[in-house]
Amino acid sequence: MATKINPADFKIQIDSLYAHFERGKTLYGDKTLYRFNQKTTATTVEVSYKEMLDLITDLALAFQKKEMAGKRVILIGETTVQWIASYISTVTADGVIVPLDPHLLEEEIIKFVKLTKASFVVCSKTYADMFKAHEEELDGVENFIITDRETFALYPEQEYVEERFTTFNNLLALGRYLAKNTDMVLNTRDRDVKKLSILLFTSGTTGSSKGVMLCERNICAVLEGIYPMLAGLTPEDSVMSVLPIYHTYEMSAGVWHLCSMV
């Protein structure tokens, strides 16, 4: 007979997405959190709970230096660790993340960049040439940040170079420098988690796409609600992420939830 789980026994309070990853680091440290394959090197890359928090922290420091607070950030691309880190780091730096369906047509993607008045675009290299072709008309975008799972490095050995079209590793190098060589501190405590942090667009099956405004607290509440339903999982289990990562359900149940399982 299957063991019945009482949801009341698995209550959790999540103050912020960053705090959720902090909890994961405290609980599991060097255990593997995410695993992905690099095709060009035919290797499997593993990212621990500690390394993921370091990645989020340093990237958020770079975003904070870029004065991202209150600005819209388009996020589009395949499922990668960089995608996840960019989402969490944007919210932690008080920016507004706008995840887009990577299967949108080119004209629709450009439309959403203009409609949201985005100041930053984080995209996989699949979209780099497309954005370069529209560079002049997207003059409100301060930086295009290109991610690439094949060249991803947790601790990039390079100096930061200021450029409009830049790489994820370059921004991460800026964050690493700020963390090691300045007194700049990431504000993770005194933040308003009830302000606008996430802007989602519906699929538009019944008409044009609609913008759905969410705050960080909304997502934390979803995580708190999901927690009892997945209480049977243990740190020894592995979970395959299948649904599109830009879906809030996939991010909540399949990605964020795992970062501090008990």
HUWO-V775935 format. One line per field, one symbol per residue. ss: DSSP state (H for helix, E for strand, - for the rest). psi: psi as a letter, one per 40 degrees, with the letter a starting at -180 (. if undefined). A space follows every 10 residues. Layout:
ss->???
psi->???
//
This chain:
ss->------HHHH ------HHHH HHHHHHHH-- -EEEEEEE-- --EEEEEEHH HHHHHHHHHH HHHHH----- -EEEEE---- HHHHHHHHHH HH---EEEE- -----HHHHH HHHHH----E EEEEHHHHHH HHH------- --EEEEE--- ---------- ----EEEHHH HHHHHHHHHH H--------- -----EEEEE E--------- EEEEEHHHHH HHHHHHHHHH ---------- -------HHH HHHHHHHHHH --
psi->hihhhhddef iihhdidddd dddddddebe ihdihiihdd efihhhhidd dddddddddd dddddefehe ihhhhhaihi dddddddddd ddefihhghi heeiiddddd dddddefhei hhiiededdd dddeddefee hdhhhhihdd ehhdghgiih hhidhiiddd dddddddddd eiehhhhedf iheeihdhhi hiefdeaiii hhhiiddddd dddddddddf eeiieeiihh hdihdehddd dddecddeef i.
//
